[in-house]
Amino acid sequence: MTKQFKHVSYLWDEAKAAAMAGDEVALLIYRSNLLGADLRLTNYGGGNTSCKATAPDPLTGKPVEVMWVKGSGGDLGTLQRSGLAALYVDRLRSLKNIYTGMQMEDEMVALFDHCIYDLKSKAPSIDTPLHGFLPFKHIDHLHPDAAIAIAAAKDGERITKELFGGKIGWVPWQRPGFDLGLQLKQCLDENPGIRGIMLGSHGLFTWGDTAYESYINTLEVIEQCAEYLDKNLGKARPVFGGPRMQALPEEERLAKAAELAPVLRGLASSHQRMIGHFTDDERVLQFIHSNDMERLAPLGTSCPDHFLRTKISPLVVHPEMAGDRLKLEAAFEAYRKMYAAYYDSCKHPNSPAMRDPNPVVILCPGIGMFTFAKDKQTARVAAEFYINAINVMRGAEAVSSYTSLPHQEAFDIEYWLLEEAKLQRMPKPKALTGRIALVTGSAGGIGKAIARKFAQEGAVVVLSDNNPDRLAEAKASFDKEFGKDTCASALLDVKDGQNVTSAYGTAALAFGGIDIVVNCAGLSISKPLEEHTEKDWDLLYDVLVKGQFFVTQAGVEVMRKQNLGGDVLNIVSKNALVSGPNNAAYGSAKAAQLHLSRLNAAELGKDHIRVNVVNPDAVIADSTIWAGPWAEGRAKAYGVTVEELPAYYAKRTLLNQVILPEDIADACFAFVGGLLQKATGNVLNVDGGIAMAFVR
């Protein structure tokens, strides 16, 4: 029978669980995925779960007790068997015999390797002994906002004891590790019969003899915490002390956010180029517009998982600062000095060098919250974690007063040598990591290939096209291939200046700004001179020339706000250099595109914005241009059939090659991939070799 909960999601499916009967590891993964699916229970990448079961020793064949536990760096919501660490329970517990105290914490993590049962399993996390020293078959360690609100309250221990009648134990804050595992076991020994343990400022441990019992126990404890907070919220005083100001109306709020994002991104990227995320979630708005925000925001977070994602504290950008670059620069500089002082006052002789001193979380009263990180997923998750922190502060303030981690404790987590080693093991960033690209005409053909190439190389991309159906199809394919954090989409008519501005607003709200602009939108009309109409002429020049001008002009405005330089790539054509029949309007418009590129390159060098041209020819695959009258016109001009065009074009090239959209994408990557940082005003022909199109 389905259990009813108000504050958590009951997702257990009896039929699915029954199909896994007897496979405790499968049930562990199932339970973990259900818990990770509800962000009220734990945050992305946070928490861990375990089970203990009997398995045959691979050397003796005799049954041994093995613990399967979420390994280092995994996420409960997406956990699979490959994400588990499997350890001999007796070997893990025998490590107590050599443990001499806190000075051995880092050394103990290395010794976990001597306890590995499955040599193919994930590396064990620092939380492994917290599960290993408890006797229960199934254990959940989560970071639910409702529980942490009590754990981070000044009176958290008293509240926990009274709320649960002594059935939930309490262990004061301590950094996760071997000693904390011993303290959990001591708490259980001193309080037999308890159903869980609250970790001060950190989270919750719950358990059961079966996967289902552990799941239900976890939900019931969190539900009880949430009900208690709900009952007291706003009772003694207004939430967060009541509102101090109001948010701007939604349309104005988003417009201001889009305008501000590139400036913030540029300032936040003084150490390395960052990707942004914006949210005006109602929980964020309630907090940043409250009387208590000025008091609570500088305190930072309590849960170590929250802290690692959001830094020591957020930067607050007040309304009078938002439109003044000098004030924003001063605010960022003050934050960097604060962070350096925090580092200097807390560092140890063997601490890693100070990392990026810029803020991760930026609170903007009236507007919302920005977060900046090395990639979109990390920035988005940082925002989710800070919303978790807001929830914790709201709950703690409702029943007591909120307490955060002391700076030294926070520093010891942030600059833990084991955390540094984990960072050093991360793969080298791809060439375009941290870069944002807007590609016009990217719902198919060349534009889509360019966007895909950039995404493959680590960029985030804004797909834009004037065909809504093709654009939706392209967006869906990118989401499936790269995940939803990699791309955004904007319906774009390049002839419409207001529409162009809106597309850059999409880029700013989705990612924080723009680094690469690719003018790829186009169309073709092939007619003899006497058949060309004024409408034909105007359409070609509006899309190809005016469209390139509008898109470049608006993109440069964003790039200048960021002060990070950038790239403009114009996809022109061999026809900009070569004269051909039935091509007066198209060829001359392409020539105008080419010279406009030269003019822009000459003007924008002072801004470190490079402008380069790629000239394709006869790229027929997946092209809307070649699906219509253009192909018929070109075939007629050359005296061949439409079906014979690809072979005809290949044969007339020096290399006898058919040109594909991916070839143009590779050329674009050559310009922006890092090897041509000092190249601007160039023309790169990708046409198989046409002597008439040689630039020199």
Buried (B, 14 or more C-beta within 10 A) or exposed (E): EEEEBEBBBBBBEEEEBEEBEEEBBBBBBBBBBBBBBBBBBBBBBBBBBBBBBEBEEEEEEEEBBBBBBBBBEBBBBEBEBEBBBBBBBEBBBEBBEEBEEEEBBBEBBEBBEEBBBBEEBBBBBBBBBBBBBBEBBBBBBBBBBBBBBBBBBBBBBEBBBEBBEEBBBBBEBBBBBBBBBBBBBEBBEEBEEBBBBBBBBBBBBBBBEBBBBBBBBBBBBBBBBBBBBBEBBEEEEEBBBEBBBEBBEEEEBBBBBBBBBBBBBBBBBBEBBBBBBBBBBEBBBBBBBBBBBEEBBEBBBBBBBBBBBBBBBBBBBBEEBBEEEEBBBEBBEEBBEBBEEBBEEBBEEEBBEEBBBBBBBBBBBBBBBBBBBBBBBBBBBBBBBBBBBBBBBBBBBBBBEBBBBEBEBBBBBBBBEBBBEEEEEEEEEBBBBBBBBBBBBBBBBBBBBBBBBBBBBBBBBBBBBBBEEBBBBBBEBBBEEBEEBBBBBBBBBBBBBEBBBBBBBBBBBBBBBBBBBBBBBBBBBBBEEEEBEEEBBEBBBBBBBBBBBBBBEBBBEBBBBBBBBBBBBBBBBBBBBBEBBBBBBBBBBBBBBBBBBBEBBEEBEEBBBBBBBBBBBBBBBBBBBBEEEBBBBBBBBBEBEBEEBBEBBBEBBEEEBBBBBBBBBBBBBBBBBEEBEEEBBBBBBBBBBBEEBEEE
